[in-house]
Amino acid sequence: MYKSVRGTKDIFCPEIFFWQDIEIKARKILSNYGYEEIRTPLIENIELFNRSLGSASEVVNKQMFLVKRAVSDTEEKEHIVLRPEGTAPVVRAYLENNLDKKKDFVKFFYIGAMFRAERPQKGRLRQFHHLGVEAIGSASSYLDVELIMLAEELLINFGVEGYKININSLGCSQDKKKFALLIKKALEGKIKDLCLDCQKRYKTNILRILDCKNKNCQQILRGLNLGKDYLCKDCQLHFEEVKEGLDSLNIGYEVSPFLVRGLDYYTRTVFEITHSDLGSQDAIGAGGRYDNLIEELGGPPKPAAGFALGLERVFLVVKHKDFSLNPLQVFVIGLGKESQKQMLKILRSLRQNNISADADYQEKSLKAALRRADALKVKFVIILGDLELKKGILQLKDMQKGTQKEVGLEELINNPKEFLC
Ligand code: HAM
């Protein structure tokens, strides 16, 4: 038997109802916040991510899927990858389509699959889905507050409880350099005690040491006093405004000096939403500012910010999972060839009248077909027999009342609502 690729999953009933439910809710909330949908391709050129996420970031270094032709006798000229995240593609699309010249400020959202070649475990897949938003063209601290407010509103509406919001400020690019230097100094003499990954990060991506999950590294880090002195005046003020804004909305958060995020493009505010039910992969969403990314990708200076929720992880922490589609209203059973032909006419009329209906296509015995109707929890069953059809009638069974009556075939087709509502 063929198996799905490790770290990917099929989504069907009843979980699919969760996906449908959150998409409907998300679209409504996002449009209330002024976000427009954007759909970018699943494949992009590798350089986009090398440039934006940083060549030393784990996503670029270890987790990108390179797309190759299955059979090719020539060397691939293009280096195409499956997108590992949505921010860089949105910025690429924004610049490539000259949207920066048409609009001062844009708000985009996307819902779609992302791909990372990670070792699969609970909450960590190789194909997963982001609900992401990107707001481009504003440096306002209040936009950061609005993003966190939006993330919270989405989660509450999806039925997530017990999450925690952590925030931090990395400062502008100058501050980030100062911060890196501060960590470098603080760790001098302790490098040998760090895990091997962190010893590498010390040389290539020092900020990432701060969110290493290794217990020993964490202990060393807890002993460091990092403070917020690395932030310039403007960035300090910006961060104060973010905190005040959250306070004024009664949004609970914790300042986490060790929160740095794994992607290079972040500046100033960063945030992560975690849930203790998830174990080691505890982030259900994350985001922050990326004020330099648009310029780094060849555009004008345009501050921006956004976040993405990991929908598989959201699903894992949603408390009440009793999602269900509206059950079918009517089940039609045709006993005999002629009846089955008429069955299709009835079905068309019901559906055109917005009455959901299905039929017995397995040509089971009446008893078995009724059992199926019962399992489907339909309100009505229509039974057609070839002999009764000759008289132009059918049987209509009301499953809730347990009653049955004769109805004219043409009357039912012409006016189903009179009999079935
Ligand atoms: P990220 O933190 O890499 O950020 O991903 C966002 C969320 O996606 C994570 O918090 C997690 O819930 C989920 N996630 C990440 N990797 C996996 C995985 N392998 N399996 C399942 N879920 C996963 C970004 O990608 C940024 N683009 C977010 C952003 C938007 N920042 C600004 N704008």
Residues whose N, C-alpha, C, O or C-beta is under 5 A from the ligand:
A	BS01	HAM	P84 E85 G86 T87 R116 E118 G123 R124 L125 F128 V133 A283 I284 G285 A286 G287 G288 A305 G306 F307 A308 L309 G310 R313
